[in-house]
Amino acid sequence: MTLCDLKPGQKGKVVSFGTEGVLRHRLLDMGITTGIEIQLVKVAPLGDPLEIRLRGYNLSLRKTEASVIEIK
């Protein structure tokens, strides 16, 4: 299951990333690490971007970025 599969209001824990390189480092720099709890706050009207809440702040991610974050 990926972050894109959540519905607004649902939560999940990050298990792993399905990517390497620059995108992985960018996600880590934003505070998205394994074991962290993420909540999907809302989805933009056209479906992109997604607003998520983690570590006490809100963050917007594109669907392509969110699709590589595996959660449980």
C-alpha positions as CSV (number, residue, x, y, z in Angstrom):
1,M,0.0,0.0,0.0
2,T,1.3,3.5,-0.8
3,L,0.5,6.9,0.5
4,C,-1.7,7.5,-2.6
5,D,-4.0,4.7,-1.5
6,L,-5.1,6.6,1.7
7,K,-8.3,8.5,1.9
8,P,-8.4,11.9,3.6
9,G,-8.3,11.5,7.4
10,Q,-6.6,8.1,7.3
11,K,-3.2,7.5,8.8
12,G,-0.3,5.1,8.1
13,K,3.3,4.4,9.1
14,V,6.1,4.6,6.6
15,V,7.6,1.1,5.9
16,S,10.0,1.9,3.0
17,F,10.6,3.9,-0.1
18,G,10.3,2.5,-3.6
19,T,13.0,4.7,-4.9
20,E,16.7,5.6,-4.6
21,G,18.8,8.6,-5.4
22,V,17.7,12.2,-5.4
23,L,14.0,11.6,-4.7
24,R,14.8,9.4,-1.7
25,H,17.1,12.1,-0.2
26,R,14.5,14.8,-0.9
27,L,11.9,12.8,1.0
28,L,14.3,12.2,3.9
29,D,15.2,15.9,4.1
30,M,11.5,16.7,4.4
31,G,11.3,14.5,7.5
32,I,9.6,11.4,5.9
33,T,11.5,8.5,7.4
34,T,10.7,4.9,8.1
35,G,8.5,4.4,11.2
36,I,7.0,7.9,11.1
37,E,3.2,8.3,11.1
38,I,1.6,10.2,8.2
39,Q,-1.9,11.4,7.9
40,L,-3.5,12.4,4.5
41,V,-5.2,15.7,5.2
42,K,-6.7,16.5,1.8
43,V,-6.4,16.0,-1.9
44,A,-6.5,18.9,-4.3
45,P,-9.6,19.1,-6.6
46,L,-7.8,17.7,-9.6
47,G,-6.1,15.0,-7.5
48,D,-2.6,16.5,-7.4
49,P,-1.0,17.5,-5.0
50,L,-1.7,15.7,-1.7
51,E,-1.5,17.5,1.6
52,I,-0.1,15.3,4.4
53,R,0.6,15.9,8.1
54,L,3.7,14.6,9.8
55,R,5.8,15.6,12.8
56,G,3.4,18.5,13.6
57,Y,3.4,20.2,10.2
58,N,1.6,20.0,6.9
59,L,3.4,19.2,3.7
60,S,2.3,19.0,0.0
61,L,3.5,16.2,-2.2
62,R,2.9,15.4,-5.8
63,K,1.2,12.0,-6.5
64,T,4.3,10.7,-8.2
65,E,6.3,11.4,-5.0
66,A,3.6,9.9,-2.7
67,S,3.4,6.8,-4.9
68,V,6.9,5.7,-3.9
69,I,6.2,5.9,-0.1
70,E,5.1,2.5,1.1
71,I,3.0,2.5,4.3
72,K,1.1,0.0,6.5
